[in-house]
Amino acid sequence: MQARSEITAGICGFTTTVDVECVDYKCTIGIESECPNVQKLAAELTEVDAFGEISYRGGRPRTFELAEQHLQHTACPVASGIIKTIEVAAELAFPKDACITIARIEDA
């Protein structure tokens, strides 16, 4: 099964496209991004086991390990978006958009 996601990270303005193909829960990952830090992550994150990525049981997902090494901001949604794409490609979740809407609340 295959899945694709487009992740718009936020104020940085960078967009990342993630393509995942899974066969027997072994996933091949292709990542294209305007962000130089995501490009470094993409160079190392090319294959994963789907079950290792969707749970903290048995350790941290490889995606998060590499995100810690390469991404500058902990709030960057790219790592989570990659894992969501893996879930869908592995048929462990249905495709459904995820969204974070943020607004500053001014004092009254």
Summary of the structure (lengths in Angstrom):
residues: 108
radius of gyration: 14.3
end to end distance: 51.0
largest distance: 55.2
contacts: 291
relative contact order: 0.21
helix: 31%
strand: 25%
